[in-house]
């Protein structure tokens, strides 16, 4: 009996400690966030077709194609990829990505009827922040254009403001200007990363706008 009682106490206290530890582990306060809880970026794939063809949905769909291409051209870029230079006086990849961020801002400003301030304010963003805001700018602009009537689209302009001076050009320049420019530079990043030894996911299908998992 003298031997059994201390053994009983030891087992009892060990069981209490185990139950307490399980309660701590089950507590939502102490549980770290999972990857699934992290906010998802747009354009992992192209959204569904618009219900009808209008000027706004056409612009929006074009932007969706840009967003999908940008998403996969920049997915999994390494520090080596960001620092890549073509060696022919071309801009380093990071500079091209800065330019793409600026183009996405111009596209969104056009959709929001806001001026593009020149010189452009300096932004101190990490690469992750730059990529996220570029994709979010494209998606926000696409949503605005899709919801706009043909009459409203005709009133959109690209506005530039330098000091007190302000000038604008018709929305037509959105196509041959920032949108076409951005698509070209996304192709440039795709080429750069391939040369750096880190090609894009081979299952990316830009024609269908979906990527095989």
SULRAJO-V33759 format. One record per residue. N is the residue number from 0. RES is the residue in one small letter. PHI is phi as a letter, one per 20 degrees, with the letter a starting at -180 (none if undefined). OMEGA is omega in whole degrees, -180 to 180 (* if undefined). D_LAST is the distance of its C-alpha to the last C-alpha in Angstrom with 1 decimal. Layout:
N:RES:PHI:OMEGA:D_LAST
N:RES:PHI:OMEGA:D_LAST
This chain:
0:x:none:179:64.4
1:x:f:180:64.7
2:x:f:-175:61.7
3:x:f:-175:59.6
4:x:f:176:59.9
5:x:f:179:58.3
6:x:f:178:55.5
7:x:f:179:54.9
8:x:f:-179:54.8
9:x:f:180:52.3
10:x:f:-179:49.9
11:x:f:-178:50.4
12:x:f:177:49.6
13:x:f:178:46.5
14:x:f:178:45.2
15:x:f:-180:45.9
16:x:f:-180:44.0
17:x:f:179:41.0
18:x:f:179:40.9
19:x:f:180:41.4
20:x:f:179:38.5
21:x:f:179:36.2
22:x:f:178:37.3
23:x:f:-179:36.5
24:x:f:-180:33.0
25:x:e:-176:32.4
26:x:f:180:33.8
27:x:f:-180:31.3
28:x:f:-176:33.3
29:x:e:-178:32.6
30:x:f:179:28.9
31:x:f:178:26.7
32:x:f:178:23.9
33:x:e:179:20.4
34:x:f:-178:17.3
35:x:f:-179:16.4
36:x:e:-179:19.8
37:x:f:-179:19.4
38:x:f:-178:19.4
39:x:e:178:16.3
40:x:e:178:16.6
41:x:f:171:16.5
42:x:m:166:14.5
43:x:g:169:10.9
44:x:b:-179:11.2
45:x:f:178:14.6
46:x:f:179:16.6
47:x:f:178:18.1
48:x:f:171:21.1
49:x:f:-179:24.4
50:x:f:179:26.9
51:x:b:-180:29.3
52:x:e:175:29.9
53:x:c:175:32.2
54:x:g:-178:32.9
55:x:f:-180:31.0
56:x:f:177:27.8
57:x:f:176:27.9
58:x:f:-179:28.1
59:x:f:-180:25.4
60:x:f:177:23.0
61:x:f:178:23.8
62:x:f:177:23.2
63:x:f:177:19.8
64:x:f:176:18.9
65:x:f:-179:20.4
66:x:f:179:18.5
67:x:f:180:15.0
68:x:f:179:16.3
69:x:f:-179:17.9
70:x:g:-174:14.9
71:x:e:175:12.9
72:x:f:-176:16.2
73:x:d:180:17.1
74:x:f:176:14.0
75:x:m:177:15.1
76:x:f:180:18.6
77:x:d:176:21.1
78:x:g:178:24.9
79:x:f:179:25.5
80:x:f:-178:23.3
81:x:f:-178:25.2
82:x:e:-175:28.5
83:x:f:175:27.8
84:x:c:-177:30.7
85:x:f:178:31.0
86:x:n:180:34.6
87:x:c:-177:36.1
88:x:m:174:37.3
89:x:f:-178:33.9
90:x:f:174:32.7
91:x:f:-178:30.6
92:x:g:-178:26.9
93:x:f:177:27.8
94:x:f:178:30.6
95:x:f:179:28.3
96:x:f:173:26.0
97:x:f:-180:29.2
98:x:f:178:30.1
99:x:f:177:26.8
100:x:f:178:27.4
101:x:f:178:30.9
102:x:f:178:29.8
103:x:f:177:27.5
104:x:f:179:30.5
105:x:f:179:32.7
106:x:f:180:30.5
107:x:f:178:30.4
108:x:g:177:34.2
109:x:f:180:34.8
110:x:f:-178:33.0
111:x:e:-179:35.0
112:x:l:179:38.2
113:x:d:-180:38.7
114:x:f:172:40.3
115:x:e:-175:38.6
116:x:f:177:40.9
117:x:c:-4:42.2
118:x:f:-176:42.2
119:x:f:179:38.8
120:x:g:178:39.0
121:x:f:179:37.6
122:x:d:179:34.5
123:x:d:-176:33.9
124:x:d:169:30.1
125:x:f:179:27.8
126:x:f:-179:24.8
127:x:f:178:22.6
128:x:f:-180:25.0
129:x:f:-180:25.3
130:x:f:-178:21.6
131:x:f:-177:21.4
132:x:f:176:24.6
133:x:f:179:23.7
134:x:f:-180:20.7
135:x:f:177:22.8
136:x:f:-179:25.7
137:x:f:-179:23.8
138:x:f:-179:22.4
139:x:f:178:26.0
140:x:f:179:27.6
141:x:g:-179:25.4
142:x:f:-180:26.3
143:x:f:-179:30.0
144:x:f:-179:30.2
145:x:f:-178:28.5
146:x:e:-176:31.1
147:x:e:178:34.0
148:x:f:178:36.4
149:x:g:179:37.5
150:x:f:179:40.7
151:x:f:180:39.1
152:x:g:-178:36.8
153:x:f:-179:40.1
154:x:e:180:41.4
155:x:f:178:38.5
156:x:b:170:39.5
157:x:e:-174:38.4
158:x:d:176:41.0
159:x:d:179:42.1
160:x:c:177:44.5
161:x:c:-174:46.4
162:x:m:178:49.1
163:x:e:-177:51.1
164:x:e:180:50.2
165:x:c:175:47.5
166:x:b:-176:46.4
167:x:b:175:43.7
168:x:c:-178:42.2
169:x:f:-177:40.9
170:x:f:178:37.3
171:x:g:-177:37.0
172:x:f:176:36.7
173:x:f:-179:33.4
174:x:f:-176:31.8
175:x:f:177:33.6
176:x:e:-170:33.7
177:x:f:-179:31.0
178:x:f:179:28.2
179:x:f:180:28.7
180:x:f:-179:29.5
181:x:f:179:26.2
182:x:f:178:24.1
183:x:f:-177:26.2
184:x:f:174:25.7
185:x:f:175:21.9
186:x:f:178:22.2
187:x:f:179:24.6
188:x:f:177:22.3
189:x:f:179:19.6
190:x:f:-180:22.5
191:x:g:-174:23.9
192:x:f:175:20.9
193:x:f:178:20.5
194:x:f:180:24.3
195:x:e:177:23.9
196:x:n:-179:21.6
197:x:c:-177:18.3
198:x:f:180:16.5
199:x:f:178:13.6
200:x:g:-177:9.9
201:x:f:-179:10.6
202:x:e:176:7.6
203:x:f:180:9.4
204:x:c:-176:11.4
205:x:f:178:14.4
206:x:f:-180:16.2
207:x:e:180:14.0
208:x:m:179:12.9
209:x:c:-179:9.3
210:x:c:180:6.2
211:x:f:-178:3.8
212:x:e:*:0.0
